[in-house]
Amino acid sequence: MSQIISIDSLMSQSGVAFGTSGARGLAVSMTDKVCWTYTKAFLQYISAKDPDTKTIALGGDLRPSTARILAACAHAAKHAGWTVINCGQVPSPALALFGQEKKIPSLMITGSHIPEDRNGIKFNTATGEITKEDEAGIRAQTVEIPDRVIDTLGGLTVRHKPPTAKPRPLQAYAERYIKFFEIGSLQGLRIGLYEHSTVGRDVAYEVLSGLGAKVTPFNRSETFIPVDTEAIRLVDVELARRSCLKGDFDAIVSMDGDADRPLLSDEKGKWLRGDVLGILAAKALGISHLAIPVSCNTAAELCKAFEKIERTKIGSPYVIEGMEKLIKEGAKVAGYEANGGFLLRTPLVEGGRTLNALPTRDALLPIIAVLRWANHYKVPVSALLGTLPPRYTSSNRLKDFPSDQGKEHVEALGKGTKASIKSKVKKLFGDMCGTLTEVDKTDGLRLTFDSGEIIHLRPSGNAPELRCYNEAATQVRAEELTRKCLEIMEKWRVVVDEE
């Protein structure tokens, strides 16, 4: 007997819920049944909008659970009568580019930067990442699971092997940058490539080498490492510093698990913050209009390099919505996130060459743009940082902090009149930053003080974490604010545990 299940019901029962651009959860909770049902719902939504589309591309990162999840998604697609193109282990932006060029949707199996015990399914339409409107359409679906497809434990009754993987997306993705930026544009640069377990490590080597850089790979790992570009691990901070001590590298390059978030260090091994890298990349590419989340460094406005900046909620779907508003002005439009992921909404033309739009997070584009800019002017990456106003950011998070409880605390702090909020903030933070002057509730609670310092508190949208983003006039002070905020938020955790 078949089973009828709604996506909202599936989310509630499994704990695998929508985050940024897709569904995420514990790998053990992402059973074949859950992944099969999510895939069927996505295909039903796509078919309702475009009945003629019957081909989908699948890809994934290097997590141990990815192959099983990809197989379940492929089974659902074939069961629905779709042709499956298995792209294998591939960066998220490469898969999105492939789907965009073939005019087909795609599914990326990845948990991005989150720990190995978790995973996710990232949904792309033929034009790029799903929007919040698309998400609502998928969540509204009801799926029929036929009898004898799923067993009582939530596994497929018959194991399914997807078609043999073909590396077609990697070639097109590499050529995209080698052809536009030109061979030799990175000539003379010595680049360290921190490979760890990012699925983009091989294509990054190919592209950077193809542009003329001398690339030295190091620390390749066959065990998944959750590199988070917004909360860089101390071990990675020290690794970059040590790697540059001898002066052998002009920069170090890396990415997160699915290669949509970049990491770039200067010649001293100091990692650039993602939102600072975004500013430099946008300047290097001649972008005129930017869409960026409210959590990003205010040096974007203070540097006076852009005609207009649209501030959005945190998450690439909101950045995409912001870019759509800006594109009506017919300008060079792009966006980036605090994690560094860069989205290109309008084509770039240079010397008769065109770089087509790719409105999804991409790690390679901002890395190449900044390295080429530095190489063109024969200056170190650190010198480019000196062209920006002295605004420094720091962020971190408390892990294993239930999102609903974090949301409850943040909302309670920001509830009421400005005077009452000021009183509560004063009680919580004391005179740590001065007097509260501005409250922004676009996403979480962003507090600006008369000292110019900023504290931004926000529950994560895709993991049980409570995050803080802080900004100050020096890096030391920004990091000090982060430490103090974590101590204060830790007291919230104690209150939660005691309740």
C-alpha positions in Angstrom: 0.0 0.0 0.0 1.4 3.4 -1.0 2.1 6.2 1.5 1.2 9.8 1.1 3.4 12.3 2.9 3.7 16.1 2.8 7.1 17.8 2.9 6.2 19.8 6.0 5.3 16.6 7.7 8.5 15.0 6.5 10.5 17.9 7.9 8.8 17.6 11.3 9.2 13.8 11.5 12.8 13.6 10.3 14.3 16.8 11.6 15.7 17.3 8.1 14.5 20.8 7.3 15.2 23.6 4.9 18.2 25.8 5.4 20.0 27.9 2.8 19.0 26.7 -0.7 18.1 23.2 0.4 17.5 20.6 3.1 20.0 19.7 5.8 20.2 17.5 8.8 22.0 14.6 10.5 23.2 12.1 8.0 21.5 9.3 9.9 18.2 11.2 9.7 18.7 11.7 5.9 17.4 8.2 5.2 16.7 6.9 1.7 13.0 7.7 2.3 13.7 11.3 3.3 16.0 11.9 0.4 13.8 10.1 -2.1 10.7 12.1 -1.0 12.5 15.5 -1.1 13.8 14.7 -4.6 10.3 13.7 -5.8 8.8 16.9 -4.3 11.4 19.0 -6.1 10.8 17.3 -9.4 7.0 17.7 -9.0 7.5 21.4 -8.5 9.8 21.7 -11.5 7.4 19.7 -13.7 4.5 21.9 -12.8 6.4 24.9 -14.0 8.1 23.2 -17.0 6.5 19.9 -18.1 9.0 19.4 -20.9 12.1 19.2 -18.6 12.9 15.6 -17.8 16.7 15.6 -17.2 18.5 16.4 -14.0 22.1 16.6 -13.0 23.4 15.2 -9.7 26.7 15.8 -7.9 28.2 15.7 -4.4 31.0 16.5 -2.0 33.5 14.2 -0.3 31.5 13.3 2.8 31.1 9.6 3.5 27.3 9.8 3.4 27.1 11.6 0.1 27.3 8.5 -2.2 24.3 6.9 -0.4 22.2 10.0 -0.5 23.0 10.6 -4.2 21.9 7.1 -5.0 18.5 7.6 -3.3 18.0 10.9 -5.1 18.9 9.2 -8.4 16.4 6.4 -7.7 13.6 8.9 -7.1 14.4 10.8 -10.3 14.4 7.6 -12.4 11.3 6.4 -10.7 9.6 9.7 -11.8 10.7 9.1 -15.4 13.6 11.5 -15.5 17.0 11.0 -17.1 19.9 11.3 -14.5 23.3 12.8 -15.3 25.7 11.8 -12.5 28.4 14.4 -12.4 30.1 12.7 -9.4 32.3 14.6 -7.0 32.1 18.2 -8.1 32.0 21.7 -6.7 28.6 23.3 -6.1 29.2 26.2 -8.5 30.5 23.8 -11.2 27.3 21.8 -11.0 25.1 24.9 -11.1 27.0 26.2 -14.1 26.5 22.8 -15.9 22.8 22.9 -15.2 22.6 26.6 -16.3 24.3 25.8 -19.6 22.2 22.7 -20.3 19.1 24.4 -19.1 18.3 21.6 -16.6 17.8 21.5 -12.8 20.4 19.9 -10.5 20.8 18.5 -7.0 24.1 18.9 -5.1 24.6 16.5 -2.2 26.5 18.5 0.4 26.5 19.8 3.9 28.9 22.6 2.9 31.0 23.5 5.9 29.0 21.7 8.7 30.4 18.6 10.5 30.8 15.2 8.9 27.9 13.7 10.7 25.6 16.0 8.8 24.7 16.4 5.1 22.2 18.1 2.8 20.6 18.4 -0.6 21.0 21.7 -2.4 18.4 22.4 -5.0 19.1 24.3 -8.3 16.7 25.2 -11.0 17.9 25.6 -14.6 18.7 29.3 -13.8 20.5 28.8 -10.5 19.8 28.4 -6.8 16.2 28.1 -5.7 14.6 31.2 -4.3 12.4 31.5 -1.2 9.4 31.3 -3.5 10.8 28.0 -5.0 11.3 26.7 -1.4 7.7 27.5 -0.6 6.6 25.7 -3.7 8.6 22.6 -2.8 7.4 22.6 0.8 3.8 22.7 -0.5 4.2 19.4 -2.3 2.6 16.1 -1.2 4.5 12.9 -2.4 3.2 9.4 -2.9 5.6 6.7 -2.0 4.6 3.5 -3.8 4.5 0.2 -1.9 7.7 -1.9 -1.9 10.0 1.1 -2.8 11.0 1.9 0.8 11.3 -0.7 3.6 10.2 -0.3 7.2 13.5 1.2 8.3 13.4 3.9 5.6 15.8 2.3 3.2 15.3 1.5 -0.5 14.1 -2.1 -0.9 16.4 -2.4 -4.0 19.7 -0.7 -3.9 20.2 1.6 -6.8 23.5 2.4 -8.5 23.5 5.8 -10.3 24.9 6.1 -13.9 28.7 6.3 -14.1 29.9 9.7 -13.2 31.2 11.9 -16.0 33.5 14.9 -15.2 31.9 17.2 -17.8 31.1 20.1 -15.4 34.7 20.3 -14.2 36.0 21.0 -17.6 33.5 23.7 -18.4 34.0 25.3 -14.9 37.8 25.4 -15.3 37.6 26.8 -18.9 35.3 29.5 -17.7 38.0 31.1 -15.7 41.1 30.2 -17.7 39.6 31.7 -20.9 38.3 34.9 -19.3 41.2 35.8 -17.1 43.8 34.6 -19.6 46.8 32.3 -19.3 49.7 34.2 -17.6 47.5 36.6 -15.6 48.9 34.9 -12.4 52.4 34.4 -13.8 55.0 34.7 -11.1 52.7 34.1 -8.1 53.6 31.3 -5.7 50.3 29.9 -4.3 49.9 27.4 -1.5 46.8 25.2 -2.0 45.4 23.9 1.3 43.5 20.9 -0.1 42.1 19.3 3.0 38.8 17.6 1.9 37.3 20.3 -0.3 35.8 18.8 -3.5 37.2 21.8 -5.4 40.9 21.0 -4.7 41.7 19.5 -8.0 40.0 22.0 -10.2 41.5 24.9 -8.1 44.9 23.5 -8.9 44.1 23.2 -12.6 42.7 26.8 -12.9 45.4 28.6 -10.8 48.2 26.7 -12.6 46.4 27.3 -16.0 46.6 31.1 -15.2 50.3 30.9 -14.7 50.7 30.6 -10.9 53.2 28.1 -9.3 50.8 26.0 -7.2 52.0 23.9 -4.3 49.3 21.6 -2.8 49.5 20.5 0.8 47.6 18.8 3.6 45.3 16.7 1.4 42.9 14.7 3.6 40.8 11.6 2.8 38.9 12.2 6.0 36.3 15.0 5.8 37.3 18.2 7.6 34.5 20.8 8.3 36.3 24.0 7.2 34.0 27.0 8.0 35.1 30.2 6.3 33.0 32.3 8.8 34.5 30.6 11.9 38.0 29.6 10.9 39.5 26.9 13.2 42.5 27.9 15.2 44.4 24.9 13.6 43.8 26.4 10.2 44.9 29.9 11.3 48.2 28.4 12.6 48.6 26.2 9.6 48.5 29.2 7.2 50.8 31.2 9.4 53.4 28.4 9.6 53.1 27.7 5.8 54.1 31.3 5.0 56.9 31.7 7.6 59.7 30.9 5.1 58.3 33.3 2.5 57.7 30.6 0.0 54.1 31.6 -0.8 52.5 34.9 -1.9 49.2 33.6 -0.8 47.3 30.5 0.4 44.1 29.4 -1.3 41.4 27.0 0.1 37.6 26.5 0.1 35.0 24.8 2.2 33.6 21.3 1.6 31.6 22.0 -1.6 33.9 24.8 -2.8 31.4 27.6 -2.8 33.0 29.5 0.0 36.6 30.8 -0.5 39.6 31.1 1.8 42.5 33.4 0.7 45.4 34.4 2.9 47.9 37.2 2.3 51.7 36.6 2.0 52.0 36.4 5.8 49.4 33.6 6.1 46.7 35.7 7.5 43.3 34.6 6.2 41.1 37.4 4.8 37.6 37.7 6.1 35.0 36.6 3.6 33.3 40.0 3.4 36.6 41.8 3.0 37.5 39.5 0.2 34.1 40.2 -1.3 34.8 44.0 -1.3 38.2 43.5 -2.9 36.9 41.1 -5.5 34.0 43.4 -6.4 36.4 46.3 -6.8 38.8 44.2 -8.9 35.9 43.2 -11.2 34.5 46.7 -11.6 31.1 45.8 -10.0 28.9 48.9 -9.7 25.9 47.5 -7.7 26.2 45.1 -4.8 23.7 43.0 -2.8 25.1 41.8 0.5 23.7 40.5 3.8 23.3 42.8 6.8 26.1 41.0 8.6 28.8 42.1 6.2 31.6 44.6 6.9 30.5 48.2 6.6 33.7 49.0 4.8 31.7 48.2 1.7 29.8 51.5 2.1 32.7 53.5 3.6 35.1 52.7 0.7 32.8 54.6 -1.7 33.6 52.2 -4.5 30.0 51.2 -5.5 27.1 53.2 -6.8 24.5 51.3 -4.7 24.5 48.6 -2.0 21.4 46.6 -1.2 21.5 45.1 2.3 19.6 41.8 2.7 18.8 39.1 5.2 21.5 36.4 5.6 21.5 33.6 3.0 22.1 33.4 -0.7 18.4 33.3 -1.7 18.0 36.8 -0.1 21.2 38.0 -1.8 19.8 36.7 -5.1 16.5 38.6 -4.5 18.6 41.7 -3.8 20.5 41.3 -7.0 17.2 41.0 -8.9 16.2 44.4 -7.6 19.5 46.0 -8.6 19.5 44.5 -12.1 16.6 46.6 -13.1 19.1 49.5 -13.1 21.1 47.8 -15.9 24.4 47.9 -14.1 27.2 45.5 -13.3 25.6 43.5 -10.5 27.0 41.0 -8.1 26.6 39.9 -4.5 28.7 38.2 -1.8 28.2 36.9 1.7 30.1 37.2 4.9 31.4 33.7 4.3 33.0 34.9 1.0 30.8 33.2 -1.5 30.6 35.5 -4.5 27.6 35.6 -6.9 27.8 37.2 -10.3 24.4 38.3 -11.7 25.4 40.2 -14.9 28.0 39.2 -17.5 31.4 40.8 -17.4 33.1 41.9 -20.6 36.8 42.5 -20.9 39.0 42.7 -24.0 36.4 41.0 -26.1 36.0 38.1 -23.6 32.8 37.5 -21.7 32.3 35.9 -18.3 28.7 34.8 -18.1 26.6 35.4 -15.0 26.6 32.6 -12.4 24.1 33.6 -9.6 25.2 31.1 -7.1 28.0 31.1 -4.4 31.4 30.6 -6.0 34.8 30.3 -4.3 37.1 30.5 -7.3 35.9 33.8 -8.8 36.8 36.1 -5.9 40.1 34.3 -5.3 41.3 34.7 -8.9 40.0 38.3 -9.1 42.0 39.5 -6.1 45.1 37.6 -6.9 45.1 38.9 -10.5 44.6 42.5 -9.2 47.5 42.2 -6.8 49.7 40.6 -9.5 48.8 43.3 -12.0 50.0 46.1 -9.7 52.9 44.0 -8.4 51.8 44.4 -4.8 51.2 41.9 -2.0 47.7 40.9 -1.1 48.1 42.7 2.2 48.6 46.0 0.4 45.2 45.7 -1.1 43.7 45.4 2.4 45.4 48.8 3.1 43.2 50.5 0.5 40.0 49.8 2.6 38.7 51.8 5.6 39.8 50.4 9.0 36.8 48.3 9.8 37.4 44.8 11.1 35.1 41.9 11.7 35.1 38.8 13.8 32.6 36.0 14.1 32.1 32.8 15.9 29.3 30.5 17.2 28.2 28.3 20.1 27.6 24.8 18.8 24.8 22.5 19.9 22.6 25.5 20.8 19.0 24.7 19.7 18.0 27.2 17.0 14.5 27.7 18.4 15.9 28.6 21.9 18.5 30.8 20.4 15.8 32.6 18.4 13.7 33.0 21.6 16.6 34.7 23.4 17.5 37.0 20.5 13.9 38.0 19.9 13.3 38.7 23.6 16.3 41.0 23.6 15.1 42.9 20.6 11.4 43.1 21.7 9.8 46.4 22.7 10.5 50.1 22.2 14.0 51.4 21.5 14.2 52.6 25.0 13.4 49.2 26.5 15.8 47.5 24.1 18.5 50.0 25.1 17.8 49.1 28.7 18.1 45.3 28.1 21.2 45.7 26.0 22.8 47.8 28.8 22.0 45.2 31.3 23.4 42.4 29.1 26.5 44.1 27.8 27.1 46.9 30.3 29.4 49.6 28.9 31.3 47.2 26.7 30.6 49.1 23.5 29.1 52.4 24.7 25.6 53.6 24.1 23.2 51.8 21.8 22.3 54.1 18.8 20.8 51.8 16.2 18.8 48.5 16.2 18.5 46.5 13.0 16.2 43.5 12.9 16.6 42.6 9.3 18.0 39.2 10.3 18.6 38.4 14.0 19.5 41.5 16.0 22.2 43.9 14.9 23.2 46.5 17.4 25.3 49.6 16.6 26.8 51.7 19.4 28.1 55.3 19.5 31.6 53.9 19.5 31.0 52.7 16.0 31.2 49.1 17.2 28.6 46.5 16.1 27.3 43.4 17.8 25.1 41.1 15.7 23.4 38.1 17.3 21.6 35.4 15.1 20.6 31.8 15.4 22.0 29.8 12.5 19.5 28.9 9.8 20.9 25.5 9.0 22.5 24.1 12.2 21.9 24.1 15.9 24.2 27.1 16.5 24.0 30.6 17.9 26.2 33.0 16.0 27.6 36.4 16.7 29.2 38.8 14.1 31.1 41.8 15.5 32.7 44.8 14.0 35.2 47.3 15.4 38.0 49.7 14.3 40.8 47.1 15.0 41.0 43.3 14.5 42.1 42.9 18.1 39.0 44.7 19.4 36.7 42.8 17.0 38.0 39.5 18.3 37.8 40.8 21.9 34.1 41.6 21.3 33.6 38.1 19.9 35.1 36.4 23.0 33.0 38.5 25.3 29.8 37.8 23.3 30.5 34.1 23.5 30.8 34.3 27.2 27.6 36.2 27.5 25.8 33.8 25.1 27.1 30.9 27.1 25.1 32.1 30.1 22.0 31.9 27.9 22.9 28.2 27.3 23.1 27.6 31.0 19.6 29.1 31.4 18.3 26.9 28.6 19.9 23.8 30.2 18.4 24.6 33.6 14.8 25.1 32.2 
